[in-house]
Structures are given as C-alpha cells and as structure tokens.
C-alpha cells in the first residue's frame, strides 16, 4: 500500500536533479528525476519500482554525469530574481503545518467517515483544496502523473493543544484553525467575497478532545470534535485604505448591489454542501451608530439572508442572529459572554457534535432538561455526527468574532465533556482552571489569525469582553492599534503580492503581460471580466451541474417511456493512477505514531515525558476554580456579574480623527442599551434552535415545583438527577395498603407528619404511643437526606450477629459433634 515518503535526499548533476525518497522505516526507496534544462515546463520521470537501499545506491553510482556541472544553463534575469525574492517573503516556517498520515485539511469527522473500518481504517488521501496552500506548487507534479507519495499538503493557520490531567484520565484539548487559500489576503485589501462565494479571512476552527486514557487507536479510541467557521460578510463590498485619512476607518462601500444575492448564495451553497443544515449566522456588526458605517453591512446582509431563505424549506433555512457586541460591551449592566451563552448553547444543540463512541449509559438514563429538544444524528450505533455550522463575522472577523467563537466553543466543550461522562451537567464554569486554559487557546488562536490578516495581535482579547482585563492589557490595545495601522498602511501591499504569487493567483506571463509590481490593484485577478454567474436565481442552493442532473432525473419523455440510462461503462482502472494514490490505514498510523518498528532510547522517552509535564495542567475536577499563584492574582468575575467601568476619555489626533477603538467607545454613548436592542434573533433561529430550559447550567427548570430549595444548595433534586418528580402510589395500591395496616390494628393518619412536624432536625422523633392509639414509626429516628441516627438493636439480634461474625467462638452441640465425628 503506497504511503507518503518521509526522508528525501537530493542529488544534483549538470542536467538533472535526482531525488531519493524513503518511507518511515527506511526499508523502501523511490526515485524521482527532474530535468533542469527546460525552464518553461517541468519535465520529470518516476520509475514505477520500489528499491532497497543497496539497489538505490547502485543505481546512483551508474549515473554517467556524476558530479559534472554545466554552467549557464539557467540564466537568472533581474525580473526572475525579484519574483524569487517576493516568493521567499512567505515564511513557510511560521504557522504552516502538515502531517504524513493525518489529513489536516479536513475535520476529524470527515477523516473518520472517509475511512473503511471493515478494512482496518483504509483511507485514500483526498485533501480539501480550499484549505491547501501549496496546491499551485503541486500542480506541475500532478500534471506529470507523479505519485502522490512525493507530495504533502500544507495548511496555514493555527494548531495548539493543552494537556489536562484528571484523577482518572488525561485529556488532550486540541484547537485547529484552517485558513482558506481562496480569496486570501490582508485586512483592507480583501473584504467581502469573490464571484465564487469565497470570502476573505475565511477560517475553519475545530476543537478536538482526545481521551488519552482510552485505547490509542482510531477505531477504539475516544475522540470528540466540534467545528465552526468565521469569514467576512459574503457581499460585494470593500474598504479603500486611502479614504481613512491620517487615522480612522476607511469608508465601507457596497460595490455591487445584487438583487438576487448570487455571491452570498454561492457562499452558503458551499456551506450547505460541506456541513449540511442548519447554518447559524452570527452577525456582530453594529446596528446603531452616530455615523452610518457598519450598520450598512447589517442591513444589506439581513436583506440577503431573507431573500435566500424564501427558497429553502423551513428545516434548512439560514438562522440569522444580529448581536451588537460593541454596544453590549459598553453597557454597564450587560456582559458579552452572558448574552452569548443562551444562543451559543441553542446553536450547539441544533448542530450536535462529533463523537466516536456512545454516550455513557448513565447519561442516557438520566437525561437533562437542557437536552429535551436535542436530536442527535448517528451514522451507526456508536458514532454521533455534527450537522450544520455556526458562521460568525464582524467587520474584520478578528476581535469580536474571536470572543463569540469562544462562547460557542465553551458551550460545545461542556456538551463534549458531558457526552464523555466527565460532567453531570453540560456546564463549564467560566472561572474554572479548565476554562482558563481553554480561553488561552482561543486567545492564541485569535492572536495568530490577527497577525496573518491584520498585522498585529488582537486589539480586544477575551478578557476585555469579560471586563476583567488588567491595566497593562488595556495599554496593550493602544500598541496593537498602532501596529495594525502601520502594517495596513505600509506592509499589506507587498504581503498581498507575495500571497498572490505563492497561491498562483498571479502567474508571470500568463495572468497578464505586466509584472506583479506594476499592477496598481489585484482586482481583476480575483474578478476576471470573462466570468459569469450561471446559477439559477431561485434554485441558488444547486450549482449548474447539480441543477442539470436534477432536471435530467425529472425529464418528461413524450412517448411515456421511462428515461434512458445516462452514461456508458466505467473506464478501466489506470495502473498509473492507482500507483499515484496515497493510502493509509489505522495500523500504519499507529506504527508511525508510536514507532513500534524500532527501539526508542530511554533518554528520549524521559525528555518527552518531562516536556509534557511542563505543558499540562492538573485539576481535580472539570469545574475546579483557578488557583492563586501570585500576590497580584485577581479573582475573575462570573459570567452573570458585569463589572461597571469608567468610560475612557476620547483623545483626538491633530486632524480630529479617532482610532478604531475610540470610535467604538464613543458611538451612542448617551444611549443605554437594552437586551432587545442588542440581540435580535430572526424567526428561523428561534425555530431551528429552540430555547432550552437549562441552557446555562445547573439551574432548575421552570416546571420543577419540588419544595427542596434548602437541599438544592448542597444536593440536587430527584428531578434533576433521575428526571422524575415525586411518585405517588396508585389509588388502588393505597387502598390495599390502608386495609392491610388497619387489619393489623394500626391507625393510619396522614396528618401525623404535619401535626408532629419538628422545627429542628434533632426533634424528628414521632412518639410510638399517642394516648391509647398504637402507631407505626420508622426504624430511623431521623429520616431525611442530611442526618440519620443508628437504629436501636435488641440484645438477641446483637448476639446473633456476633455469632455470625465469629463462627469460631460458637461451640457445636454434642449431637452435632457426634455426627461430624462419625462423618470424618
């Protein structure tokens, strides 16, 4: 089975490059020859043979050119050297990731479902080209039918993990951000979407929990994952940096008003095809402003969603939520995370999450009220799927989007841990040690994406929206604003040119006759004049090929005969194509990960363990609070208790312009925001994501009328644990019991407890005799869940227990002894 080559050695002669590759065990070698004389096209050759190490060395020894060199074969012009310099400005050593066995371009759910588990997890390599950044560089090799074993797809974005040590297991919390290679670029130069529906700053974020205490294999391991998406508003809009003045925001301009929403339709068509329904849209732009700016995007986007929804069935419509984060954050009596909690949990329960194992039987027996409307999707009895996606955007898809994605991810984290049996309630405390580590992952994730898109870290971190940011955190915001301004003004054009060259958006002498640095704009590279949108105005959810196929299936035949089958026999399998496909299975991945084919030095094992010990956090429970580690530690505020803050004074520059953040602070400062003004949920969201009775944690549902409020502070009610309220006996059973005790001479008086109700627990002692009436009493003098007393035991019972506990102390009777002696 062909797998990817791990080690590559390049040998050079005057006319060719000889590349020798070997697998992970260095037992199998392959050879690739590349011609270095032809500069226009790539000429390659690959013998379809596997070699041993001795055979490959013998083959290299027979190369006639040997170490001969030929000068002047590849003259480097000044133009070519400038292109090389631009190409090399893309730093492949930072934020680029690849894997030999795991497809990083696809989610855990996609990788799992594409594996044939009846054949040991057999899987053919098929990367998602949207998230592959070296696809253009691999094109010449694929056009020459070179085997995929030589190629490794590279993604761009963010990858990090946090080890969590629990008393009974160890978890690996992994966060992966995949940046789309389509319509990629920098902040002000790439806004909105192109004609294909590819949006700017498009990132797929996936959080994975791996139970390292379970068997470490794909099939038998315990993995769970949740995916969400961020991206620019899918409209044809832009911001010209030259309109921003000295400091401030460039004007938002709607470039083209599309009455049939074709650009947005192409974007949501891709989301429906990849993730399914429902699609939940979180639009975080401002809706009320002193000066009309972001609200333009909100109005246009809402009209677009309403247009697209009229052609979708109710169960597949786009669920739209407008949340003015900036307005909520300014309000002294509202908290951003608290406002996001309810809608986040509703969205997560509408999507579900991916899980490779069954929900523990205990959780199924004791369903929580929060899951009353939850309908999981199963691909087989033990694997649960995520359907649909939460798509978040603000203007930049950076600061506000990151805190919203954290809130959604936190709700998904609670559900994932609950599904693993590590939580009794789907609730993770914001002040817990685990949530702190989770927040740091999302802050690092947001900082990395902000560097890649805007040229600085996040201006507003999650702590800012929690209103617990320290003074130095707020002073950092000013520095990041200045850094972002400098990068957008002076560095983004060169960075955009490098991205266009690296991704093959611009191809010298092919895209246009002008050189890359002579172009005043790359607009026509992304919006070619010869491209037309051919999708149907109403059936926007189908592309042209899918719509034609549907029409063929419903084609009416004049003579009434059934439609004829389309297409002919399948083409015979091409052995070259079969040879070029890369395949893996779970056994191979296990061997590669653990390197079972070789002995590992003890020193390496010790160093690896010491490294992980420094990176992990140890907690006694999921919701354990953060421990104080220093004299300047400040206890975080809870989600439901916003902290009033003084409004900073606005500082204007010499021209009178405000920075982005100061404009946020001064918009609508005289108006006090309300919840209804801040969060607006369209009907589709309320229908597809119904409210949950206990979406925020352990609070009791409204229909729980049990009178156990005293016990609830320390214990949970019967209804919260078992899902049932007090069970009264049937009237027929009660009559039988009453008749039985009356026959025994016992008077039944249901008011006994009310008449003799004590005021203290120590007084719970009903009298055995009340006058001449004999009453039955419990053997427990205090019959409740908080305190109980040892019942009185008679002397005969105590003697019987002692004889049973110490049989050697009991002597047999003479009769028993004689029988035993005779038997022996």
NUDO-978052 format. One line per field, with one value per residue (C-alpha): residue in three letters; y, x, z. Coordinates in steps of 0.1 Angstrom, whole numbers. Example, Ala and Ser with C-alpha at 12.3 -4.5 7.8 and 13.67 -1.06 7.14 Angstrom:
<atoms>
code <- c(ALA,SER) $
north <- c(-45,-11) $
east <- c(123,137) $
up <- c(78,71) $
</atoms>
This chain:
<atoms>
code <- c(UNK,UNK,UNK,UNK,UNK,UNK,UNK,UNK,UNK,UNK,UNK,UNK,UNK,UNK,UNK,UNK,UNK,UNK,UNK,UNK,UNK,UNK,UNK,UNK,UNK,UNK,UNK,UNK,UNK,UNK,UNK,UNK,UNK,UNK,UNK,UNK,UNK,UNK,UNK,UNK,UNK,UNK,UNK,UNK,UNK,UNK,UNK,UNK,UNK,UNK,UNK,UNK,UNK,UNK,UNK,UNK,UNK,UNK,UNK,UNK,UNK,UNK,UNK,UNK,UNK,UNK,UNK,UNK,UNK,UNK,UNK,UNK,UNK,UNK,UNK,UNK,UNK,UNK,UNK,UNK,UNK,UNK,UNK,UNK,UNK,UNK,UNK,UNK,UNK,UNK,UNK,UNK,UNK,UNK,UNK,UNK,UNK,UNK,UNK,UNK,UNK,UNK,UNK,UNK,UNK,UNK,UNK,UNK,UNK,UNK,UNK,UNK,UNK,UNK,UNK,UNK,UNK,UNK,UNK,UNK,UNK,UNK,UNK,UNK,UNK,UNK,UNK,UNK,UNK,UNK,UNK,UNK,UNK,UNK,UNK,UNK,UNK,UNK,UNK,UNK,UNK,UNK,UNK,UNK,UNK,UNK,UNK,UNK,UNK,UNK,UNK,UNK,UNK,UNK,UNK,UNK,UNK,UNK,UNK,UNK,UNK,UNK,UNK,UNK,UNK,UNK,UNK,UNK,UNK,UNK,UNK,UNK,UNK,UNK,UNK,UNK,UNK,UNK,UNK,UNK,UNK,UNK,UNK,UNK,UNK,UNK,UNK,UNK,UNK,UNK,UNK,UNK,UNK,UNK,UNK,UNK,UNK,UNK,UNK,UNK,UNK,UNK,UNK,UNK,UNK,UNK,UNK,UNK,UNK,UNK,UNK,UNK,UNK,UNK,UNK,UNK,UNK,UNK,UNK,UNK,UNK,UNK,UNK,UNK,UNK,UNK,UNK,UNK,UNK,UNK,UNK,UNK,UNK,UNK,UNK,UNK,UNK,UNK,UNK,UNK,UNK,UNK,UNK,UNK,UNK,UNK,UNK,UNK,UNK,UNK,UNK,UNK,UNK,UNK,UNK,UNK,UNK,UNK,UNK,UNK,UNK,UNK,UNK,UNK,UNK,UNK,UNK,UNK,UNK,UNK,UNK,UNK,UNK,UNK,UNK,UNK,UNK,UNK,UNK,UNK,UNK,UNK,UNK,UNK,UNK,UNK,UNK,UNK,UNK,UNK,UNK,UNK,UNK,UNK,UNK,UNK,UNK,UNK,UNK,UNK,UNK,UNK,UNK,UNK,UNK,UNK,UNK,UNK,UNK,UNK,UNK,UNK,UNK,UNK,UNK,UNK,UNK,UNK,UNK,UNK,UNK,UNK,UNK,UNK,UNK,UNK,UNK,UNK,UNK,UNK,UNK,UNK,UNK,UNK,UNK,UNK,UNK,UNK,UNK,UNK,UNK,UNK,UNK,UNK,UNK,UNK,UNK,UNK,UNK,UNK,UNK,UNK,UNK,UNK,UNK,UNK,UNK,UNK,UNK,UNK,UNK,UNK,UNK,UNK,UNK,UNK,UNK,UNK,UNK,UNK,UNK,UNK,UNK,UNK,UNK,UNK,UNK,UNK,UNK,UNK,UNK,UNK,UNK,UNK,UNK,UNK,UNK,UNK,UNK,UNK,UNK,UNK,UNK,UNK,UNK,UNK,UNK,UNK,UNK,UNK,UNK,UNK,UNK,UNK,UNK,UNK,UNK,UNK,UNK,UNK,UNK,UNK,UNK,UNK,UNK,UNK,UNK,UNK,UNK,UNK,UNK,UNK,UNK,UNK,UNK,UNK,UNK,UNK,UNK,UNK,UNK,UNK,UNK,UNK,UNK,UNK,UNK,UNK,UNK,UNK,UNK,UNK,UNK,UNK,UNK,UNK,UNK,UNK,UNK,UNK,UNK,UNK,UNK,UNK,UNK,UNK,UNK,UNK,UNK,UNK,UNK,UNK,UNK,UNK,UNK,UNK,UNK,UNK,UNK,UNK,UNK,UNK,UNK,UNK,UNK,UNK,UNK,UNK,UNK,UNK,UNK,UNK,UNK,UNK,UNK,UNK,UNK,UNK,UNK,UNK,UNK,UNK,UNK,UNK,UNK,UNK,UNK,UNK,UNK,UNK,UNK,UNK,UNK,UNK,UNK,UNK,UNK,UNK,UNK,UNK,UNK,UNK,UNK,UNK,UNK,UNK,UNK,UNK,UNK,UNK,UNK,UNK,UNK,UNK,UNK,UNK,UNK,UNK,UNK,UNK,UNK,UNK,UNK,UNK,UNK,UNK,UNK,UNK,UNK,UNK,UNK,UNK,UNK,UNK,UNK,UNK,UNK,UNK,UNK,UNK,UNK,UNK,UNK,UNK,UNK,UNK,UNK,UNK,UNK,UNK,UNK,UNK,UNK,UNK,UNK,UNK,UNK,UNK,UNK,UNK,UNK,UNK,UNK,UNK,UNK,UNK,UNK,UNK,UNK,UNK,UNK,UNK,UNK,UNK,UNK,UNK,UNK,UNK,UNK,UNK,UNK,UNK,UNK,UNK,UNK,UNK,UNK,UNK,UNK,UNK,UNK,UNK,UNK,UNK,UNK,UNK,UNK,UNK,UNK,UNK,UNK,UNK,UNK,UNK,UNK,UNK,UNK,UNK,UNK,UNK,UNK,UNK,UNK,UNK,UNK,UNK,UNK,UNK,UNK,UNK,UNK,UNK,UNK,UNK,UNK,UNK,UNK,UNK,UNK,UNK,UNK,UNK,UNK,UNK,UNK,UNK,UNK,UNK,UNK,UNK,UNK,UNK,UNK,UNK,UNK,UNK,UNK,UNK,UNK,UNK,UNK,UNK,UNK,UNK,UNK,UNK,UNK,UNK,UNK,UNK,UNK,UNK,UNK,UNK,UNK,UNK,UNK,UNK,UNK,UNK,UNK,UNK,UNK,UNK,UNK,UNK,UNK,UNK,UNK,UNK,UNK,UNK,UNK,UNK,UNK,UNK,UNK,UNK,UNK,UNK,UNK,UNK,UNK,UNK,UNK,UNK,UNK,UNK,UNK,UNK,UNK,UNK,UNK,UNK,UNK,UNK,UNK,UNK,UNK,UNK,UNK,UNK,UNK,UNK,UNK,UNK,UNK,UNK,UNK,UNK,UNK,UNK,UNK,UNK,UNK,UNK,UNK,UNK,UNK,UNK,UNK,UNK,UNK,UNK,UNK,UNK,UNK,UNK,UNK,UNK,UNK,UNK,UNK,UNK,UNK,UNK,UNK,UNK,UNK,UNK,UNK,UNK,UNK,UNK,UNK,UNK,UNK,UNK,UNK,UNK,UNK,UNK,UNK,UNK,UNK,UNK,UNK,UNK,UNK,UNK,UNK,UNK,UNK,UNK,UNK,UNK,UNK,UNK,UNK,UNK,UNK,UNK,UNK,UNK,UNK,UNK,UNK,UNK,UNK,UNK,UNK,UNK,UNK,UNK,UNK,UNK,UNK,UNK,UNK,UNK,UNK,UNK,UNK,UNK,UNK,UNK,UNK,UNK,UNK,UNK,UNK,UNK,UNK,UNK) $
north <- c(0,33,57,91,93,107,113,130,133,155,146,171,168,192,183,167,165,130,129,98,93,66,56,59,26,33,-1,11,37,55,77,109,126,163,179,212,224,233,265,267,234,208,176,147,109,84,47,26,5,2,-2,-14,8,-13,-11,27,33,10,30,63,50,44,79,89,126,120,153,171,206,227,265,289,265,285,323,342,376,406,401,364,373,398,372,348,374,381,344,338,365,339,324,287,281,301,289,263,227,193,156,125,103,127,149,183,200,181,178,148,139,140,119,93,89,86,56,20,4,-30,-29,-16,20,20,55,72,106,133,168,197,221,250,248,236,264,246,233,256,243,207,212,205,173,161,171,148,119,119,97,114,98,126,153,167,191,222,242,277,288,277,244,241,216,216,185,182,158,145,120,91,100,125,147,164,196,205,236,238,268,263,294,292,296,311,348,351,384,412,432,462,447,417,423,406,377,370,357,321,329,326,352,370,358,325,302,268,263,228,219,182,164,132,109,97,71,52,28,49,39,55,27,20,54,82,113,142,173,205,227,264,289,326,347,382,393,374,405,425,453,469,495,517,525,558,571,566,599,601,578,562,537,536,540,508,507,482,477,459,456,421,418,380,376,355,360,352,323,308,311,295,268,257,256,235,211,207,208,204,223,243,272,296,331,354,389,410,444,475,483,517,544,581,580,554,529,492,493,494,458,447,460,446,412,408,415,390,362,369,366,333,318,322,294,269,246,256,229,242,279,302,311,347,364,400,408,443,433,468,482,454,458,495,489,487,463,437,412,400,363,362,374,349,319,312,315,295,265,266,266,238,216,223,211,184,174,146,117,83,65,60,84,67,47,67,99,82,70,105,129,166,192,211,182,180,191,176,152,136,123,89,73,40,30,43,74,107,134,172,186,222,250,282,310,342,375,411,437,423,388,393,406,404,372,356,362,349,318,313,314,289,267,269,256,229,220,215,192,173,166,157,133,117,112,137,161,156,188,204,234,246,274,304,308,272,262,242,272,294,271,269,307,309,286,308,340,324,313,348,365,342,348,386,386,368,391,425,425,427,407,411,446,433,399,378,393,427,415,397,432,416,429,443,478,466,446,478,497,469,476,510,495,468,495,514,482,473,508,507,472,481,513,502,464,450,456,437,410,407,405,376,357,362,348,319,307,311,339,358,338,357,360,341,362,394,410,434,424,419,451,471,463,491,466,429,434,418,388,379,393,384,401,369,351,349,336,309,296,299,329,307,274,290,260,240,247,244,208,197,215,199,165,171,183,152,130,147,149,142,117,123,87,79,55,55,77,61,55,81,73,42,16,27,33,6,13,31,14,47,64,36,38,76,74,75,52,48,27,29,2,22,54,36,22,56,75,50,39,3,-8,5,8,42,54,58,93,104,90,108,141,137,130,159,182,172,175,212,217,200,213,191,195,175,182,199,229,233,270,288,286,317,317,351,383,401,374,388,367,367,378,354,354,369,398,425,450,487,505,542,553,564,599,603,615,631,635,667,661,654,617,589,554,524,515,551,553,521,538,570,556,560,569,587,558,529,496,470,433,436,462,444,408,403,368,362,337,310,309,305,277,258,265,264,278,253,254,250,263,280,252,236,258,240,241,264,234,219,226,205,221,212,247,241,209,224,244,213,184,180,173,139,155,169,136,110,131,122,140,125,93,89,54,45,48,10,3,29,13,-22,-8,11,-20,-41,-18,-14,-52,-51,-27,3,37,55,92,111,142,127,143,177,176,165,184,194,227,211,180,166,168,145,117,106,92,55,59,88,81,47,46,24,40,26,45,43,24,56,83,109,100,126,131,152,133,98,80,44,24,6,-31,-57,-79,-111,-95,-83,-119,-135,-110,-117,-154,-150,-127,-150,-186,-200,-188,-209,-245,-272,-291,-327,-341,-321,-330,-368,-366,-346,-371,-401,-384,-377) $
east <- c(0,17,23,40,77,94,130,142,178,186,215,225,241,246,214,191,181,178,155,156,128,123,94,94,112,139,133,117,131,118,135,123,142,136,151,169,175,139,127,92,77,86,99,100,104,95,103,74,96,104,141,161,189,215,197,192,229,239,216,230,265,257,247,270,271,283,295,299,285,273,275,250,221,196,203,186,173,167,129,131,153,127,99,121,125,88,80,105,89,62,77,70,85,57,20,23,15,15,11,22,-7,-35,-53,-51,-72,-103,-121,-119,-155,-146,-114,-133,-162,-139,-122,-133,-133,-141,-106,-87,-94,-83,-84,-75,-59,-82,-74,-99,-83,-99,-75,-44,-19,7,-19,-5,31,19,1,31,38,2,1,32,14,39,28,11,36,60,35,24,-5,3,-23,-20,-35,-31,-26,-21,-30,-34,-29,-53,-46,-77,-78,-89,-77,-57,-73,-57,-76,-66,-76,-70,-76,-75,-73,-88,-64,-92,-96,-68,-51,-47,-72,-83,-72,-95,-131,-164,-164,-155,-178,-174,-186,-152,-149,-120,-104,-122,-111,-125,-119,-121,-118,-109,-109,-89,-91,-56,-66,-86,-71,-49,-64,-89,-115,-114,-103,-124,-124,-149,-149,-168,-164,-173,-164,-155,-154,-161,-197,-204,-213,-195,-181,-148,-128,-103,-74,-69,-102,-92,-73,-44,-61,-95,-116,-119,-154,-174,-187,-211,-195,-224,-260,-271,-309,-307,-279,-257,-225,-240,-259,-227,-211,-240,-243,-208,-215,-247,-228,-199,-217,-254,-282,-288,-265,-264,-251,-238,-235,-217,-215,-230,-267,-270,-243,-240,-223,-235,-208,-211,-249,-248,-234,-261,-290,-277,-268,-302,-320,-297,-305,-342,-341,-322,-344,-376,-364,-354,-376,-381,-357,-329,-332,-303,-307,-297,-287,-277,-256,-242,-211,-196,-229,-233,-197,-202,-233,-226,-254,-247,-219,-210,-203,-235,-255,-239,-244,-280,-278,-245,-259,-290,-268,-246,-276,-290,-258,-247,-211,-189,-182,-166,-181,-215,-228,-224,-254,-257,-262,-289,-308,-307,-314,-311,-337,-312,-313,-351,-352,-318,-320,-286,-276,-260,-241,-240,-250,-218,-208,-226,-223,-223,-248,-247,-223,-221,-207,-195,-185,-180,-162,-127,-136,-110,-117,-155,-156,-130,-150,-182,-164,-150,-186,-198,-168,-173,-209,-196,-169,-195,-215,-184,-174,-209,-210,-178,-193,-169,-197,-231,-244,-234,-219,-183,-177,-160,-138,-125,-90,-100,-119,-89,-67,-95,-96,-59,-61,-87,-68,-37,-58,-72,-38,-23,-52,-50,-12,-19,-48,-42,-5,-10,-23,-59,-68,-95,-88,-115,-106,-116,-151,-152,-144,-116,-87,-58,-44,-15,-39,-57,-25,-16,-47,-33,0,-18,-39,-8,9,-22,-23,13,10,-21,-6,30,32,0,6,38,23,-7,16,35,3,-10,23,26,-10,-8,-34,-8,13,41,35,2,-21,-12,17,25,48,33,48,35,-2,-19,-46,-52,-90,-91,-71,-99,-128,-120,-142,-149,-165,-203,-225,-247,-266,-304,-318,-343,-325,-294,-287,-276,-247,-251,-240,-262,-292,-288,-286,-318,-336,-324,-339,-373,-372,-406,-405,-431,-439,-443,-414,-391,-360,-330,-299,-272,-236,-217,-195,-169,-134,-109,-87,-55,-25,-5,-34,-36,1,-1,-28,-17,-35,-33,-49,-51,-25,1,-8,-4,30,42,29,45,74,68,94,124,136,134,162,152,166,142,113,123,127,94,77,94,82,46,48,56,28,-1,-24,-36,-71,-93,-124,-136,-150,-122,-116,-83,-58,-40,-3,9,4,-11,-37,-72,-103,-122,-158,-186,-205,-236,-220,-208,-183,-191,-162,-154,-156,-122,-118,-116,-83,-83,-53,-43,-66,-95,-97,-103,-88,-110,-114,-121,-149,-163,-164,-180,-208,-242,-226,-257,-280,-284,-286,-313,-312,-338,-318,-285,-296,-321,-330,-348,-377,-356,-332,-360,-375,-343,-326,-355,-349,-336,-349,-315,-291,-268,-260,-274,-304,-337,-363,-393,-417,-398,-422,-405,-401,-364,-349,-330,-313,-306,-277,-258,-277,-296,-332,-347,-360,-325,-308,-334,-356,-387,-407,-424,-442,-475,-490,-520,-553,-559,-525,-531,-564,-549,-521,-545,-567,-536,-524,-559,-563,-531,-547,-527,-545,-534,-534,-518,-517,-492,-462,-479,-491,-458,-435,-403,-385,-350,-336,-328,-365,-376,-389,-425,-440,-447,-478,-503,-529,-544,-536,-506,-487,-460,-427,-397,-367,-347,-354,-344,-355,-340,-311,-290,-289,-297,-293,-283,-315,-317,-308,-321,-298,-309,-301,-267,-259,-269,-247,-217,-220,-223,-193,-171,-181,-150,-164,-195,-192,-212,-238,-230,-254,-238,-203,-211,-225,-194,-170,-188,-187,-150) $
up <- c(0,-11,17,19,17,48,41,9,-4,-35,-58,-85,-118,-146,-164,-138,-102,-87,-56,-35,-10,16,39,77,82,56,41,8,-16,-46,-73,-90,-118,-127,-158,-150,-186,-195,-178,-193,-182,-156,-171,-147,-146,-119,-123,-110,-89,-52,-44,-14,0,-18,-51,-49,-41,-70,-93,-83,-89,-125,-133,-161,-154,-119,-104,-137,-139,-168,-164,-178,-183,-162,-165,-138,-150,-127,-131,-121,-91,-80,-83,-63,-36,-34,-33,-5,16,25,57,55,89,107,110,82,92,76,85,68,79,91,66,83,56,67,100,124,113,76,82,102,78,48,64,57,92,78,62,92,86,50,35,3,5,-7,7,7,-18,-1,29,10,5,-17,-43,-70,-64,-66,-99,-122,-104,-107,-144,-149,-131,-103,-74,-45,-22,-30,-21,12,15,37,56,70,103,139,157,195,223,260,282,311,339,357,386,363,328,308,281,252,242,206,187,149,127,89,68,33,4,-18,-18,8,16,40,60,39,6,9,20,13,-13,-48,-76,-64,-29,-14,15,29,62,59,87,99,136,151,188,195,228,229,259,262,288,263,237,214,181,157,159,197,210,224,203,201,180,171,141,135,108,105,74,60,53,20,-1,-28,-5,1,20,3,28,11,25,61,64,89,114,114,95,57,44,38,3,-13,-47,-63,-51,-62,-63,-65,-39,-61,-43,-9,-24,-37,-3,16,-11,-3,35,30,8,32,66,60,78,99,92,121,112,140,126,152,134,149,141,157,151,152,118,94,89,99,100,62,62,87,66,34,49,65,32,15,41,39,1,2,29,8,-15,13,33,69,83,60,63,74,111,115,148,150,181,186,206,208,222,247,259,266,287,324,332,304,298,263,274,294,264,241,264,256,219,218,237,214,183,196,204,170,153,177,178,165,189,180,210,226,252,286,296,328,308,286,317,333,305,315,307,286,261,260,223,214,184,178,144,143,114,133,168,183,163,166,139,137,112,102,112,132,110,127,114,124,101,104,118,145,180,183,162,184,217,200,188,223,237,212,217,255,251,228,253,280,258,247,283,292,263,276,310,327,337,353,337,304,321,324,349,334,364,364,356,326,311,318,297,270,269,265,235,218,226,210,181,177,180,153,129,136,128,95,84,101,110,148,177,189,200,223,239,256,290,276,269,302,317,338,317,337,331,311,289,280,274,250,230,220,209,188,172,161,149,129,114,104,89,69,56,46,46,33,-4,-5,16,-7,-37,-21,-13,-49,-63,-38,-44,-82,-84,-104,-129,-147,-184,-180,-159,-177,-196,-168,-140,-105,-91,-119,-111,-92,-79,-80,-85,-119,-108,-84,-105,-141,-167,-186,-157,-154,-127,-142,-112,-110,-92,-72,-70,-57,-34,-65,-88,-126,-128,-99,-113,-147,-131,-112,-144,-162,-135,-138,-176,-192,-221,-249,-255,-219,-218,-188,-191,-206,-185,-190,-194,-205,-190,-165,-178,-170,-140,-149,-132,-132,-115,-89,-83,-77,-50,-14,10,48,75,112,118,98,116,149,139,127,158,183,161,170,145,164,200,214,237,273,273,246,265,296,278,261,294,311,283,286,324,320,295,313,339,368,382,405,385,354,372,398,403,392,420,432,421,430,450,420,413,409,411,379,378,370,337,351,370,346,360,356,340,337,301,289,277,239,226,191,169,153,124,147,137,162,164,157,193,204,178,193,227,215,194,210,243,255,249,273,255,263,256,229,211,214,203,175,165,133,132,116,145,171,150,143,176,202,236,262,297,314,287,312,336,367,374,378,351,355,358,387,416,442,477,481,478,511,499,464,477,486,469,437,435,424,392,383,389,377,356,376,402,433,425,444,446,426,445,443,458,485,494,497,520,542,545,555,582,596,599,619,644,633,628,596,599,570,591,616,599,597,634,647,623,642,640,644,628,663,671,643,666,663,695,695,715,714,741,736,698,687,658,635,635,612,625,615,641,616,581,558,534,557,590,603,636,642,650,682,681,705,726,708,674,686,699,666,647,669,665,627,625,647,639,657,690,687,701,684,704,715,688,660,672,672,637,625,641,625,591,594) $
</atoms>
